């Protein structure tokens, strides 16, 4: 019976630093100085690898294909001086510098693009926003108007950037008129309405800002990122104008659409008095966050590269490092690109006192889980529990990790804490009881296993997972075997395509009834569904053995040894191979 980690961990509401030394380049570094002198002249390379355009281009290509942004940026920074007029190389170098968050380098590369490429979407956006950050409004306008043809990033950004510059110069009415014109397009209407609301906060009277925030609204289909952003902005405006209950209710409404929001509702409500009126820097950062959300939606629908989303989020953080939701979104984007270290590094800048700290902790957990490193997972979950010590989800996730690490007593304690912290609903409690029973089984506490199995069955008598675990555990302990077999048959009927349940039922048929005729085809089917499952491989080998097909059985066991079996399964496999096969009482009694 296989135990899967089935708790929801995805951060779906949100849309490697250089790990790998490049062998040829590392060799080039080692062959400098005194080491180089020891090499016979006839064997010295004709070209120093550090000055090989081909080598750096190959390295950059490999790193770009792997999605390793820091490594690709490093390789491109070495390749570009060796081919300074290669336009494609210039564009790639700019893109990866921007994705790596290297603003100074990205600005330099954008400025170096030739005149005929002055309309480059990313280059223009980088230069315009760099001028925006310095409040050099004249330079920003010059950059945005130097070409009549804009790419999609600049086309979306320009009206909002222009409006913020006008507002900063005291021309709020002109800024609002510009945004009203831009809002005529349905696809971007709410984007510009939100900026109009923020700009209108600087009018002498608050009425228009409130109306615009209300018109922008939160839609049920909005990602949690956007909902949190809106709730912070509108809630902050309401709080600053004395509407304290409405402000608190705006934050509380987040809990209606996403369970993840429960992590931040309380801290956001407490932080309401500290939310400041939007500045141009915050407006520019929010614009980039909105663009990243639009790009992420296009990525999900059309499979386009996520590069523009990463660049936009890096620009958001450049303009306003305090926009925490952008950092979390960027970390999540890195996770989707399997850039675990980059994502974790982004979260390091979020303090425990930030209202969104618990959400950042959840994203850290998501990143750690994607890494597959149990030590990293445990660390992320311990850090999350420091913020939310009674959060059942964090407790359950850590219990699963500790159980996998072989720390079964700690897992049992965590499951017990999760039971106490969880709402008393059947659908919530039975999976926790099942998890604790699994940990207790591993620790040899059969009395606790029996107690938790009984309670889980009372809460969920028709759940295949419960029937499977209880039936299999009883078969293994030679307890109430007839009832256990009936439970497993019911589990198979409820979930006939589940390899784990198929395996459990077939094993019960072998161990309790010695029923090879019924068990073998079920085991063959389970092995087809899960060909690398060592436990199923062991059970199938047992069936072959008692059919007299000893060579096939041994082949099956040897294959299972290569499939990373659990310690207890490895012991059974070795015992069967070394001691002349298995020894099941049901078969020996028949003989």
KEVEX-567998 format. One record per residue (C-alpha): residue in one letter; x, y, z. Coordinates in steps of 0.001 Angstrom, whole numbers. Example, Ala and Ser with C-alpha at 12.3 -4.5 7.8 and 13.67 -1.06 7.14 Angstrom:
BEGIN
  residuo     east    north       up
        a    12300    -4500     7800
        s    13670    -1060     7140
END
This chain:
BEGIN
  residuo     east    north       up
        x        0        0        0
        x     1475     3296    -1089
        x     1000     6452      955
        x      826     9648    -1047
        x     1269    13207      118
        x    -2120    14506     -873
        x    -2483    17841      931
        x    -3104    20908    -1293
        x        4    23058    -1489
        x     -200    24875    -4773
        x     -216    28632    -4806
        x    -2307    28645    -7988
        x    -4086    31894    -7154
        x     -796    33681    -7799
        x      524    33271   -10926
        x    19175    28489   -10143
        x    21646    30915    -9163
        x    24699    29424   -10932
        x    24723    25898    -9537
        x    26479    24274   -12406
        x    30120    24985   -13090
        x    30679    24949   -16842
        x    33386    22313   -17317
        x    35247    23960   -20184
        x    35160    27351   -18532
        x    36187    25990   -15172
        x    39083    24242   -16873
        x    40110    27521   -18462
        x    40188    29179   -15049
        x    42310    26401   -13631
        x    44866    26702   -16425
        x    45927    30214   -15529
        x    48952    31365   -13557
        x    51336    28739   -12187
        x    49059    25858   -13178
        x    49212    26925   -16829
        x    52998    26985   -16696
        x    53080    23302   -15779
        x    51313    22321   -19035
        x    53635    21509   -21966
        x    53400    24278   -24613
        x    52235    21819   -27265
        x    49154    21007   -25152
        x    48104    24590   -24364
        x    44772    25619   -25952
        x    45096    27907   -28933
        x    42354    30139   -27466
        x    41862    30878   -23801
        x    38407    29382   -23018
        x    37535    32539   -21106
        x    37804    34448   -24400
        x    35926    31908   -26508
        x    32749    33376   -27968
        x    31610    29903   -29006
        x    32104    28566   -25490
        x    30190    31372   -23821
        x    27415    31232   -26432
        x    27057    27481   -25882
        x    26972    28040   -22134
        x    24359    30775   -22494
        x    22211    28591   -24759
        x    22298    25680   -22321
        x    21477    27912   -19351
        x    18656    29652   -21224
        x    17163    26280   -22202
        x    17317    25232   -18554
        x    15682    28464   -17486
        x    18638    29278   -15249
        x    18408    33077   -15313
        x    21474    34036   -13210
        x    23712    31561   -15056
        x    22441    32657   -18482
        x    22948    36308   -17544
        x    26517    35545   -16436
        x    27343    33695   -19662
        x    25819    36435   -21820
        x    27751    39120   -19954
        x    30966    37306   -20937
        x    29875    36652   -24521
        x    28708    40179   -25389
        x    32123    41926   -25197
        x    33418    39297   -27644
        x    30685    40178   -30190
        x    29545    43717   -29304
        x    27654    44285   -32590
        x    25616    41088   -32545
        x    22071    42452   -32218
        x    20509    39137   -31168
        x    23148    38763   -28478
        x    22511    42330   -27288
        x    18783    41647   -27030
        x    19322    38379   -25141
        x    21769    40055   -22766
        x    19263    42841   -22071
        x    16443    40386   -21473
        x    18396    38258   -19023
        x    19892    41215   -17168
        x    16352    42520   -16677
        x    15077    39110   -15564
        x    17973    38835   -13113
        x    17006    42196   -11617
        x    20295    43805   -12664
        x    18810    47249   -13306
        x    22074    49162   -13906
        x    23281    46542   -16349
        x    19894    46418   -18086
        x    19805    50223   -18523
        x    23317    50189   -19950
        x    22390    47445   -22416
        x    19147    49185   -23397
        x    21031    52412   -24101
        x    23548    50504   -26230
        x    20921    49131   -28610
        x    21351    50577   -32127
        x    19035    53294   -33365
        x    17104    50952   -35632
        x    16223    48862   -32573
        x    15226    51858   -30463
        x    11646    50630   -30487
        x    12576    47461   -28600
        x     9676    46811   -26256
        x    11746    45679   -23291
        x    14511    48236   -23875
        x    12050    51108   -24098
        x    10204    49938   -21005
        x    13439    49637   -19001
        x    14655    53113   -20022
        x    11280    54790   -19492
        x    10894    53305   -16031
        x    14452    54159   -15088
        x    13686    57797   -15927
        x    10377    57402   -14054
        x    12237    56258   -10942
        x    14395    59411   -11092
        x    11296    61566   -11716
        x    12925    62787   -14901
        x     9560    63252   -16555
        x    10871    65004   -19660
        x    13303    62163   -20384
        x    10610    59572   -19757
        x     8261    61268   -22233
        x    11040    61529   -24806
        x    11686    57783   -24543
        x     8023    56869   -24775
        x     7363    59119   -27790
        x    10537    58558   -29806
        x     8839    55855   -31860
        x     5259    55854   -33162
        x     5138    52063   -32935
        x     5129    50391   -29514
        x     5288    46796   -28474
        x     2560    45482   -26156
        x     4448    46176   -22907
        x     5060    49828   -23711
        x     1617    50270   -25271
        x      -25    49209   -21997
        x     2445    51056   -19763
        x     2641    54411   -21514
        x     -767    55895   -20534
        x     -298    55055   -16848
        x     3324    56260   -16752
        x     2367    59480   -18523
        x     -565    60020   -16168
        x     1582    59587   -13071
        x     4123    62050   -14443
        x     1355    64608   -15072
        x      -23    64096   -11561
        x     3457    64522   -10071
        x     3725    67862   -11886
        x      391    69004   -10449
        x    -1756    68306   -13513
        x    -4111    65802   -11882
        x    -7048    66654   -14160
        x    -4973    66003   -17281
        x    -3745    62731   -15768
        x    -7309    61600   -15089
        x    -8442    62549   -18598
        x    -5603    60519   -20097
        x    -6504    57504   -17986
        x   -10197    57863   -18835
        x    -9353    57724   -22550
        x    -7157    54663   -22019
        x    -9937    52951   -20004
        x   -12184    52946   -23055
        x   -10659    49614   -24115
        x   -12484    46763   -22276
        x    -9393    44544   -21947
        x    -7497    47109   -19872
        x   -10374    49126   -18432
        x    -9961    48062   -14819
        x    -6195    48439   -15009
        x    -6455    52148   -15839
        x    -9421    52695   -13513
        x    -7286    51552   -10591
        x    -4565    54041   -11519
        x    -7186    56760   -11898
        x    -8426    55988    -8382
        x    -4889    56212    -6997
        x    -4199    59469    -8840
        x    -7549    60909    -7697
        x    -6504    60418    -4063
        x    -4404    63561    -4534
        x    -7432    65713    -5349
        x    -8649    68080    -2616
        x   -11876    66117    -2184
        x   -12008    62323    -1729
        x   -15287    61623    -3520
        x   -13921    60831    -7003
        x   -11256    58461    -5690
        x   -13889    56483    -3806
        x   -16099    56285    -6871
        x   -13210    55072    -9024
        x   -12130    52451    -6489
        x   -15728    51246    -6342
        x   -15932    51053   -10145
        x   -12672    49108   -10309
        x   -13897    46572    -7766
        x   -12794    43015    -7150
        x   -14155    40376    -9509
        x   -14672    36794    -8353
        x   -12378    35501   -11079
        x    -9479    37786   -10163
        x    -6292    36059    -8966
        x    -5584    36416    -5260
        x    -2621    38677    -6040
        x    -4890    41280    -7606
        x    -7557    40907    -4934
        x    -5037    41528    -2150
        x    -3588    44515    -4001
        x    -7025    46063    -4474
        x    -8065    45383     -875
        x    -4930    47100      397
        x    -5442    50157    -1794
        x    -9176    50593    -1302
        x    -9052    49554     2344
        x    -6265    52046     2965
        x    -8274    54823     1314
        x   -11356    53995     3391
        x    -9307    53942     6593
        x    -7643    57281     5845
        x   -11074    58854     5360
        x   -12583    57524     8580
        x   -14559    54599     7159
        x   -13002    52095     9555
        x   -15661    49370     9411
        x   -15867    49498     5606
        x   -12070    49293     5432
        x   -12009    46222     7683
        x   -14857    44631     5700
        x   -12956    45181     2435
        x   -10071    43147     3815
        x   -12355    40494     5336
        x   -14038    39965     1945
        x   -10808    38335      742
        x   -11709    35229     2712
        x   -14779    34611      561
        x   -12811    33792    -2566
        x    -9644    32025    -1377
        x    -8688    29913     1661
        x    -5149    31297     1355
        x    -6478    34733     2221
        x    -7126    33577     5787
        x    -3372    33764     6329
        x    -3333    37534     5852
        x    -6765    38961     6677
        x    -5973    39683    10330
        x    -2520    41218     9718
        x    -3871    43344     6849
        x    -6698    44659     9021
        x    -4227    45556    11768
        x    -2008    47334     9242
        x    -4799    49487     7763
        x    -3823    52658     9718
        x     -290    52386     8317
        x    -1203    52236     4617
        x      -59    55456     2951
        x    -1579    57250      -15
        x     -163    55987    -3327
        x     2977    57653    -4677
        x     4174    57669    -8287
        x     6734    54995    -7341
        x     3988    52736    -5970
        x     1800    53484    -8993
        x     4588    52467   -11360
        x     5278    49315    -9348
        x     1590    48346    -9381
        x     1481    48918   -13143
        x     4257    46365   -13580
        x     2483    43912   -11300
        x     -668    44267   -13393
        x     1317    43649   -16578
        x     2872    40536   -15029
        x     -603    39239   -14191
        x    -1756    39796   -17772
        x     1327    38054   -19160
        x      864    35146   -16742
        x    -2692    34713   -17948
        x    -1415    34624   -21542
        x     1275    32117   -20522
        x    -1338    29780   -19091
        x    -3596    30073   -22121
        x    -1051    30123   -24945
        x     2158    28694   -23498
        x     4261    31779   -24281
        x     7567    32362   -22420
        x     7309    33834   -18932
        x    10238    36245   -19539
        x     8077    39421   -19775
        x     6303    38551   -16507
        x     9621    38147   -14685
        x    10932    41412   -16147
        x     7774    43289   -15165
        x     7947    41955   -11606
        x    11619    42869   -11315
        x    10698    46366   -12477
        x     7924    46518    -9886
        x    10391    45717    -7108
        x    12912    48188    -8535
        x    10342    50998    -8430
        x     8959    50095    -4999
        x    10923    47471    -3017
        x     8161    47531     -408
        x     5509    46052    -2710
        x     5525    42676     -964
        x     2846    41104    -3121
        x     5115    41578    -6154
        x     7954    39732    -4383
        x     5656    36823    -3550
        x     4339    36720    -7107
        x     7896    36776    -8486
        x     8915    33948    -6153
        x     5910    31970    -7352
        x     6854    32654   -10978
        x    10375    31421   -10270
        x     8878    28283    -8727
        x     6919    27620   -11908
        x    10209    27965   -13803
        x    11869    25562   -11309
        x    14184    28374   -10137
        x    13970    27373    -6484
        x    16974    29306    -5145
        x    15962    32481    -6965
        x    12476    32228    -5531
        x    13723    31667    -1985
        x    16148    34576    -2306
        x    13282    36863    -3319
        x    11348    35931     -185
        x    14312    36654     2093
        x    13566    40358     1781
        x    10150    39996     3476
        x    10225    40592     7223
        x     8172    38720     9819
        x     6314    41946    10643
        x     5018    42388     7080
        x     1229    41900     6847
        x     1816    39402     4027
        x     4552    37475     5872
        x     2390    34361     6317
        x     1582    34319     2604
        x     5301    34605     1860
        x     5872    31720     4280
        x     3374    29610     2336
        x     5196    30412     -896
        x     8512    29444      773
        x     6907    26117     1642
        x     5734    25708    -1973
        x     9257    26354    -3235
        x    10787    23945     -732
        x     8285    21236    -1667
        x     9118    21709    -5349
        x    12808    21197    -4513
        x    12158    17705    -3119
        x    14679    18392     -337
        x    13173    17194     2953
        x    15569    19287     5059
        x    14616    22402     3136
        x    10930    21519     3405
        x    11200    21075     7174
        x    13023    24398     7544
        x    10396    26259     5499
        x     7557    24741     7515
        x     9206    25463    10855
        x     9601    29090     9751
        x     5948    29190     8709
        x     4856    27805    12072
        x     6863    30490    13838
        x     4439    32952    12259
        x     1299    30821    12541
        x     1910    28176    15252
        x    -1658    26851    15159
        x    -2138    26730    11403
        x    -3447    23195    10691
        x    -2153    23138     7112
        x     1411    23941     8156
        x     1211    21387    10995
        x      -34    18661     8647
        x     2578    19418     5989
        x     5388    19330     8552
        x     4008    16092    10005
        x     4200    14496     6546
        x     7771    15700     6082
        x     8897    14506     9511
        x     7292    11122     8871
        x     9224    10832     5610
        x    12409    11795     7454
        x    11831     8869     9815
        x    10935    11112    12751
        x     7678     9360    13486
        x     7232    10550    17087
        x     7531    14177    15950
        x     5047    13464    13161
        x     2548    12005    15625
        x     2873    15075    17855
        x     2308    17406    14892
        x     -752    15479    13720
        x    -2122    15656    17265
        x    -1626    19432    17316
        x    -3323    19668    13913
        x    -6332    17725    15220
        x    -6695    20170    18109
        x    -6322    23208    15839
        x    -8707    22031    13095
        x   -12438    22677    12871
        x   -14503    19663    14027
        x   -15678    18652    10558
        x   -15558    15061     9316
        x   -13947    15914     5989
        x   -11169    17771     7822
        x   -10507    15307    10637
        x   -10380    11912     8927
        x    -7314    12681     6740
        x    -5413    13905     9818
        x    -6354    10740    11744
        x    -5223     8664     8777
        x    -1911    10533     8655
        x    -1330    10000    12373
        x    -2214     6309    12026
        x      397     5990     9264
        x     3042     7600    11463
        x     2030     5419    14399
        x     2273     2340    12173
        x     5831     3301    11243
        x     6727     3818    14899
        x     5245      465    15952
        x     2411     1925    18057
        x     -284     -559    17009
        x    -2673      539    19757
        x    -2714     4119    18409
        x    -3070     2812    14866
        x    -6127      807    15841
        x    -7699     3708    17708
        x    -7157     6194    14854
        x    -8338     3701    12230
        x   -11550     3115    14184
        x   -12196     6849    14506
        x   -11393     7497    10814
        x   -13788     4721     9753
        x   -16534     6239    11890
        x   -16027     9619    10188
        x   -15535     8351     6617
        x   -16796     4778     6177
        x   -16958     5078     2392
        x   -13641     6808     1703
        x   -11388     4539     -439
        x    -8236     5904     1234
        x    -9547     4974     4699
        x   -10756     1544     3619
        x    -7444      886     1885
        x    -5285     1816     4874
        x    -7415       54     7487
        x    -7792    -3083     5376
        x    -4117    -3307     4487
        x    -2946    -2603     8047
        x    -5175    -5345     9442
        x    -4024    -7817     6790
        x     -395    -7074     7653
        x    -1086    -7526    11376
        x    -3226   -10658    10855
        x    -6146    -8868    12528
        x    -9793    -9283    11502
        x    -8674   -10479     8066
        x   -12075   -11387     6644
        x   -13412    -7899     7355
        x   -10161    -6368     6098
        x   -10499    -8194     2772
        x   -14090    -6972     2454
        x   -12930    -3364     3074
        x   -10274    -3664      382
        x   -12763    -5126    -2088
        x   -15060    -2154    -1393
        x   -12135      259    -1885
        x   -11333    -1327    -5267
        x   -14970    -1073    -6325
        x   -15002     2614    -5363
        x   -11669     3449    -7002
        x   -10845      652    -9476
        x    -7981     2383   -11325
        x    -5905     3248    -8227
        x    -2679     1193    -8316
        x    -2162     1420    -4560
        x    -5642      101    -3793
        x    -5324    -2613    -6452
        x    -2051    -3702    -4865
        x    -3513    -3758    -1337
        x    -6473    -5906    -2381
        x    -4340    -8322    -4389
        x    -1853    -8670    -1539
        x    -4704    -9460      860
        x    -5898   -12163    -1536
        x    -2417   -13683    -1497
        x    -1636   -13319     2194
        x    -5045   -14311     3577
        x    -6479   -16667      947
        x    -3503   -17738    -1216
        x    -5761   -16830    -4159
        x    -3284   -16582    -7030
        x    -5904   -16804    -9768
        x    -7676   -13626    -8667
        x    -4641   -11727    -7370
        x    -2223   -12062   -10310
        x    -4123   -10075   -12982
        x    -4841    -7347   -10426
        x    -1138    -7127    -9519
        x     -136    -7063   -13189
        x    -2537    -4182   -13767
        x    -1235    -2331   -10680
        x     2344    -2754   -11897
        x     1351    -1366   -15298
        x     -165     1695   -13570
        x     2875     2159   -11297
        x     5853      430   -12982
        x     8480     1887   -10617
        x     6658     1139    -7370
        x     8960    -1184    -5410
        x     6249    -2484    -3072
        x     3997    -3508    -5950
        x     7043    -5075    -7603
        x     7689    -7164    -4499
        x     4084    -8356    -4332
        x     4010    -9251    -8034
        x     7231   -11214    -7571
        x     5626   -13145    -4709
        x     2735   -14114    -6982
        x     5155   -15278    -9689
        x     7119   -17281    -7123
        x     4142   -19246    -5872
        x     3106   -19904    -9468
        x     6499   -21577    -9919
        x     7814   -18799   -12185
        x    10895   -18277   -10041
        x    13071   -16553   -12654
        x    10362   -13967   -13336
        x     9931   -13437    -9599
        x    13648   -12846    -9078
        x    13759   -10484   -12054
        x    10830    -8568   -10570
        x    12536    -8288    -7158
        x    15843    -7193    -8652
        x    14026    -4528   -10644
        x    12214    -3375    -7503
        x    15562    -2952    -5739
        x    16469     -399    -8417
        x    13252     1557    -7783
        x    14309     3203    -4483
        x    12287      970    -2129
        x    11440     2008     1419
        x    13701      355     4055
        x    11062    -2197     5046
        x    10439    -3112     1399
        x    14159    -3391      708
        x    14474    -5815     3629
        x    11659    -7987     2239
        x    13184    -7951    -1249
        x    16620    -8950       20
        x    15128   -11656     2213
        x    13183   -13137     -724
        x    16252   -13101    -2988
        x    18671   -14502     -434
        x    16461   -16990     1446
        x    14849   -18933    -1354
        x    11749   -16851    -1877
        x     8983   -15538      400
        x     7279   -17471     3157
        x     3549   -16750     3351
        x     1661   -18863     5880
        x    -1413   -19181     3660
        x      581   -20992      967
        x     2603   -23107     3371
        x     -568   -24296     5112
        x    -2009   -25367     1756
        x     1139   -27382     1079
END
